[in-house]
């Protein structure tokens, strides 16, 4: 896949949700390269302990406190800001939480996206390039392969199945997902709203001669994660438990699999497609992960070892709507953009422990 040459600077860049975990890391890479780096963020209390500007946000960033669902906030912002590039990070991200707060997730992720686009219409301005942070959650369980070699999309594990402790799909093996061949079939409200974002932005940019690049992130972790958000991710949660010497509880049989991707690798993937926008027929879509699956038990054991904590305990508990295996192939991403992951899980875990220890 070819990429466009980038200009000497990035022009005006608008980052929604740009004061969050990923947005702050990205600002450290690119804010000084833009004529203006403008951040729209609500500073939601589930993520931010105070309403003060995050220390991790680059000093060159202009922070505008506002909600993506607020049309008036958008009109006020776009009266003075005409972005060349929009990085759309703003989202509610709790997979389990979305089952019980579906309206909240749909409001921010879906209505927030359409509110943004309507505001650009009222302002009479079309950015040249949108970059969307999507999610592995759009795949749901992805593809599985039967013993006879045929593949299928198993859908969601039922509550009854989980109650029986039938963690995997019978006589089948999970396959890693890839944007080029895996049909999106989300099994969570959160995943459904992220797929809706992809479709909405694709339709709008296609009709306005704008460009869209989609990055589907795996489980992002690392320094800068919110330590107060109960839905921030298990790496941070496990780390804080192990620091207290507690035994980490591990759900199901411990063999739930995820691709844990370090924050620096995620920020660099965003920078790659911002500085050198991919050129392709249709919407370029890239999977961003380490390319290596890690079981939750392996993760818990590594964190426990680091702190000399008690051995993790498999408890057989489960969460409705949780996927069993989420791994990804990154070959197309390596070929399509100037990026590759540089952090493995062991190195990333160690760096996160040091960062948390300095703050807890």
C-alpha positions as CSV (number, residue, x, y, z in Angstrom):
1,X,0.0,0.0,0.0
2,X,1.4,3.4,-0.9
3,X,1.4,6.4,1.4
4,X,1.1,10.1,0.6
5,X,4.0,12.4,1.3
6,X,3.5,14.5,4.4
7,X,3.8,18.3,4.4
8,X,6.5,20.1,6.4
9,X,4.0,20.3,9.2
10,X,0.6,18.8,9.9
11,X,-1.5,21.9,9.7
12,X,-4.3,22.0,12.3
13,X,-5.0,18.7,14.1
14,X,-8.1,18.2,16.2
15,X,-8.1,15.2,18.6
16,X,-11.3,14.2,20.2
17,X,-10.8,12.6,23.6
18,X,-7.3,13.8,23.2
19,X,-6.6,14.3,27.0
20,X,-7.0,10.6,27.6
21,X,-4.6,7.7,27.8
22,X,-3.9,7.4,24.1
23,X,-4.4,11.1,23.2
24,X,-1.8,12.3,25.7
25,X,0.8,9.7,24.4
26,X,0.1,10.8,20.8
27,X,0.5,14.5,21.8
28,X,4.0,13.8,23.0
29,X,4.9,12.5,19.5
30,X,3.2,15.0,17.2
31,X,1.9,18.1,19.0
32,X,5.0,20.2,18.2
33,X,4.8,19.2,14.5
34,X,1.4,20.7,14.0
35,X,0.5,24.4,13.4
36,X,-2.1,23.8,16.0
37,X,-2.9,20.7,18.1
38,X,-6.4,21.1,19.5
39,X,-7.9,18.7,22.0
40,X,-11.6,18.4,22.7
41,X,-12.2,16.3,25.9
42,X,-14.9,16.2,28.6
43,X,-12.4,15.2,31.3
44,X,-14.9,12.5,32.4
45,X,-14.5,11.7,36.1
46,X,-14.5,8.0,35.5
47,X,-11.1,8.5,33.8
48,X,-9.8,11.8,35.2
49,X,-9.4,12.2,39.0
50,X,-9.7,16.0,38.6
51,X,-10.9,18.5,36.0
52,X,-7.4,19.9,35.8
53,X,-5.3,19.6,32.6
54,X,-3.4,16.3,32.6
55,X,0.3,16.6,33.1
56,X,0.8,14.0,30.4
57,X,-0.7,16.3,27.7
58,X,1.9,18.1,25.7
59,X,2.3,21.7,26.5
60,X,1.7,22.7,22.9
61,X,-1.8,21.2,22.9
62,X,-4.7,23.6,23.2
63,X,-7.3,21.9,25.5
64,X,-10.9,22.7,25.1
65,X,-13.2,21.1,27.7
66,X,-16.3,19.9,26.1
67,X,-18.4,16.9,25.3
68,X,-18.6,15.4,21.8
69,X,-22.3,15.0,22.1
70,X,-22.8,18.7,22.7
71,X,-23.7,20.4,19.4
72,X,-23.2,23.9,21.0
73,X,-19.7,22.9,22.1
74,X,-18.9,21.8,18.6
75,X,-20.2,25.0,17.0
76,X,-18.2,27.2,19.4
77,X,-15.0,25.1,18.7
78,X,-15.4,25.1,14.9
79,X,-16.0,28.8,14.8
80,X,-12.3,29.3,15.5
81,X,-10.7,25.9,14.5
82,X,-10.7,24.5,10.9
83,X,-8.8,21.2,11.3
84,X,-7.0,19.6,8.4
85,X,-6.8,16.3,10.3
86,X,-9.3,14.9,12.9
87,X,-8.2,12.1,15.2
88,X,-11.3,10.6,16.7
89,X,-10.4,9.0,20.0
90,X,-13.4,10.1,22.1
91,X,-15.4,7.0,23.2
92,X,-16.8,5.1,26.1
93,X,-14.7,1.9,26.2
94,X,-16.0,-0.4,29.0
95,X,-16.9,-3.7,27.3
96,X,-18.6,-5.2,30.3
97,X,-20.0,-1.8,31.3
98,X,-21.7,-1.4,28.0
99,X,-24.0,-4.3,28.6
100,X,-25.6,-2.3,31.5
101,X,-25.0,1.2,30.2
102,X,-25.8,0.7,26.6
103,X,-27.4,4.1,26.2
104,X,-24.4,5.9,27.5
105,X,-22.1,4.0,25.2
106,X,-24.3,4.6,22.2
107,X,-24.7,8.3,23.0
108,X,-21.0,9.0,23.2
109,X,-19.7,6.6,20.5
110,X,-22.5,6.8,17.9
111,X,-24.3,10.1,18.6
112,X,-21.1,11.8,19.5
113,X,-19.7,10.9,16.1
114,X,-22.8,12.1,14.2
115,X,-22.9,15.2,16.3
116,X,-19.3,16.0,15.2
117,X,-20.1,15.4,11.5
118,X,-23.2,17.5,11.6
119,X,-21.2,20.3,13.2
120,X,-18.7,20.2,10.3
121,X,-21.6,20.5,7.9
122,X,-22.9,23.6,9.7
123,X,-19.4,25.1,9.7
124,X,-19.1,24.4,6.0
125,X,-15.7,22.7,6.6
126,X,-14.5,19.3,5.5
127,X,-11.2,18.0,7.1
128,X,-8.9,16.3,4.6
129,X,-8.3,13.2,6.8
130,X,-10.1,11.5,9.6
131,X,-8.3,8.8,11.7
132,X,-10.6,6.6,13.8
133,X,-9.4,4.6,16.8
134,X,-11.5,1.5,16.5
135,X,-11.3,-1.7,18.5
136,X,-10.7,-5.5,18.4
137,X,-14.2,-5.7,19.9
138,X,-15.7,-5.3,16.4
139,X,-14.6,-8.9,15.6
140,X,-16.4,-10.5,18.6
141,X,-15.2,-14.1,18.7
142,X,-13.9,-13.9,15.2
143,X,-13.5,-17.0,13.1
144,X,-13.1,-20.6,14.5
145,X,-12.0,-23.7,12.6
146,X,-13.7,-27.1,12.9
147,X,-11.8,-30.4,12.9
148,X,-12.8,-30.9,9.2
149,X,-11.0,-27.6,8.3
150,X,-14.2,-25.5,7.7
151,X,-14.4,-22.2,9.4
152,X,-17.4,-20.4,11.0
153,X,-18.4,-17.4,13.1
154,X,-19.6,-18.9,16.4
155,X,-21.3,-15.7,17.7
156,X,-21.6,-15.1,21.4
157,X,-21.2,-17.7,24.2
158,X,-24.6,-18.0,25.9
159,X,-25.1,-17.5,29.6
160,X,-26.1,-21.1,29.9
161,X,-22.9,-22.3,28.2
162,X,-20.8,-20.2,30.6
163,X,-22.8,-21.5,33.6
164,X,-21.8,-25.1,32.5
165,X,-18.2,-24.1,32.3
166,X,-18.0,-24.7,28.5
167,X,-15.5,-22.0,27.8
168,X,-14.6,-22.9,24.2
169,X,-16.8,-23.8,21.3
170,X,-17.0,-27.6,20.9
171,X,-14.5,-29.3,18.5
172,X,-13.2,-26.0,17.2
173,X,-10.0,-23.9,17.4
174,X,-9.9,-20.1,17.3
175,X,-8.2,-18.2,14.5
176,X,-6.5,-14.9,14.8
177,X,-8.5,-12.0,13.3
178,X,-7.4,-9.8,10.4
179,X,-9.2,-6.8,8.9
180,X,-8.7,-8.1,5.4
181,X,-10.6,-11.4,5.9
182,X,-12.4,-11.5,9.3
183,X,-16.0,-10.4,9.1
184,X,-16.9,-8.0,12.0
185,X,-19.4,-9.6,14.4
186,X,-19.3,-7.8,17.7
187,X,-20.7,-9.6,20.8
188,X,-20.7,-6.5,23.1
189,X,-22.6,-3.2,22.9
190,X,-19.3,-1.5,23.0
191,X,-18.0,-3.4,20.0
192,X,-21.3,-2.7,18.1
193,X,-20.9,1.1,18.7
194,X,-17.3,1.0,17.5
195,X,-18.3,-0.8,14.3
196,X,-21.1,1.8,13.9
197,X,-18.4,4.6,14.1
198,X,-16.5,2.9,11.3
199,X,-19.6,2.8,9.1
200,X,-20.8,6.3,9.9
201,X,-17.4,7.9,9.2
202,X,-16.9,5.8,6.0
203,X,-20.3,7.0,4.6
204,X,-19.6,10.6,5.5
205,X,-16.1,10.9,4.3
206,X,-16.9,9.0,1.1
207,X,-19.6,11.6,0.4
208,X,-17.5,14.6,1.2
209,X,-14.3,13.7,-0.7
210,X,-12.4,13.3,2.6
211,X,-10.2,10.4,3.6
212,X,-10.6,8.0,6.5
213,X,-8.1,5.6,8.1
214,X,-9.3,3.0,10.7
215,X,-7.0,1.5,13.3
216,X,-8.4,-1.4,15.3
217,X,-6.6,-1.5,18.6
218,X,-6.1,-4.6,20.6
219,X,-5.8,-4.4,24.5
220,X,-3.9,-1.2,25.1
221,X,-1.9,-0.9,28.3
222,X,1.0,1.0,29.8
223,X,2.0,4.2,31.7
224,X,-0.6,6.9,31.6
225,X,-3.6,4.5,32.1
226,X,-6.2,5.7,34.5
227,X,-5.7,4.1,37.9
228,X,-9.2,5.0,39.1
229,X,-11.3,3.7,36.2
230,X,-12.6,0.2,37.1
231,X,-13.0,-0.5,33.4
232,X,-9.5,0.7,32.4
233,X,-8.2,-2.8,31.7
234,X,-6.9,-5.8,33.6
235,X,-3.2,-5.1,33.3
236,X,-3.5,-2.0,35.5
237,X,-6.0,-3.8,37.9
238,X,-3.8,-6.9,38.2
239,X,-0.8,-4.7,38.8
240,X,-2.3,-2.8,41.7
241,X,-3.5,-6.1,43.3
242,X,-0.1,-7.7,43.1
243,X,1.5,-4.6,44.6
244,X,-0.7,-5.1,47.6
245,X,0.5,-8.8,47.7
246,X,-2.9,-10.1,46.9
247,X,-3.6,-13.2,44.8
248,X,-5.0,-12.2,41.4
249,X,-8.3,-13.8,40.6
250,X,-8.4,-15.3,37.1
251,X,-11.7,-15.9,35.3
252,X,-12.9,-19.1,33.5
253,X,-10.0,-21.6,33.3
254,X,-7.3,-18.9,32.8
255,X,-7.0,-19.6,29.1
256,X,-8.9,-16.5,27.9
257,X,-6.5,-15.0,25.3
258,X,-5.7,-11.4,24.5
259,X,-3.2,-9.4,22.5
260,X,-1.7,-6.8,24.8
261,X,-0.2,-3.9,23.0
262,X,1.9,-1.2,24.7
263,X,0.9,2.4,24.6
264,X,4.1,3.6,22.8
265,X,3.4,1.2,20.0
266,X,-0.2,2.4,19.7
267,X,0.8,6.1,19.7
268,X,3.4,5.4,17.0
269,X,0.8,3.6,14.8
270,X,-1.4,6.7,15.0
271,X,1.5,9.0,14.2
272,X,2.4,6.8,11.2
273,X,-1.0,7.2,9.5
274,X,-1.3,10.9,10.5
275,X,2.1,11.8,9.0
276,X,1.8,9.5,6.0
277,X,-1.9,8.9,5.2
278,X,-2.3,5.5,3.5
279,X,-3.7,5.6,-0.1
280,X,-6.1,2.7,-0.9
281,X,-9.3,1.8,-2.7
282,X,-11.9,2.1,0.0
283,X,-11.1,2.8,3.6
284,X,-7.7,1.6,4.8
285,X,-8.1,-0.5,8.0
286,X,-5.3,-1.8,10.1
287,X,-5.0,-4.1,13.1
288,X,-2.7,-2.7,15.8
289,X,-1.4,-5.2,18.3
290,X,1.7,-7.0,19.3
291,X,0.8,-9.9,17.1
292,X,1.2,-12.3,20.0
293,X,-1.6,-13.8,22.1
294,X,-1.2,-14.0,25.9
295,X,-3.5,-15.9,28.2
296,X,-4.9,-14.1,31.2
297,X,-3.3,-16.7,33.5
298,X,0.1,-16.0,31.9
299,X,-0.4,-12.3,32.3
300,X,-1.4,-12.7,36.0
301,X,1.5,-15.0,36.7
302,X,4.0,-12.6,35.1
303,X,2.7,-9.6,37.2
304,X,2.6,-11.7,40.4
305,X,6.2,-12.8,39.8
306,X,7.4,-9.2,39.3
307,X,6.0,-8.3,42.8
308,X,6.6,-11.6,44.6
309,X,2.9,-11.7,45.2
310,X,0.8,-14.8,45.9
311,X,0.1,-17.2,43.0
312,X,-2.9,-16.2,40.9
313,X,-6.0,-18.3,41.5
314,X,-8.3,-19.6,38.8
315,X,-11.8,-19.0,40.2
316,X,-14.1,-20.2,37.3
317,X,-16.0,-16.9,37.3
318,X,-17.1,-15.3,34.0
319,X,-18.5,-12.2,32.5
320,X,-21.5,-12.4,30.1
321,X,-20.6,-11.0,26.7
322,X,-16.8,-11.6,27.1
323,X,-15.0,-13.1,24.1
324,X,-12.9,-16.2,24.7
325,X,-10.0,-15.5,22.3
326,X,-8.9,-12.2,20.8
327,X,-5.7,-12.5,18.8
328,X,-4.8,-10.7,15.6
329,X,-2.5,-10.9,12.6
330,X,-0.5,-7.8,11.9
331,X,1.1,-8.7,8.6
332,X,-1.1,-6.3,6.6
333,X,-0.3,-3.5,9.1
334,X,3.4,-4.1,8.8
335,X,3.2,-4.0,5.0
336,X,0.7,-1.1,4.8
337,X,2.1,1.5,7.2
338,X,5.6,2.5,8.4
339,X,5.1,0.9,11.8
340,X,6.0,-2.2,13.8
341,X,5.5,-3.1,17.5
342,X,8.6,-2.7,19.6
343,X,7.4,-3.8,23.1
344,X,6.8,-7.4,24.2
345,X,4.6,-8.1,27.2
346,X,7.4,-8.8,29.7
347,X,9.1,-5.5,29.0
348,X,5.8,-3.6,28.9
349,X,4.6,-5.0,32.2
350,X,7.9,-4.0,33.9
351,X,7.6,-0.5,32.7
352,X,4.0,-0.2,33.8
353,X,4.9,-1.5,37.3
354,X,7.5,1.2,37.8
355,X,5.1,3.9,36.6
356,X,2.3,2.7,38.9
357,X,4.7,2.3,41.9
358,X,5.6,6.0,41.6
359,X,2.0,7.0,41.9
360,X,0.4,4.6,44.3
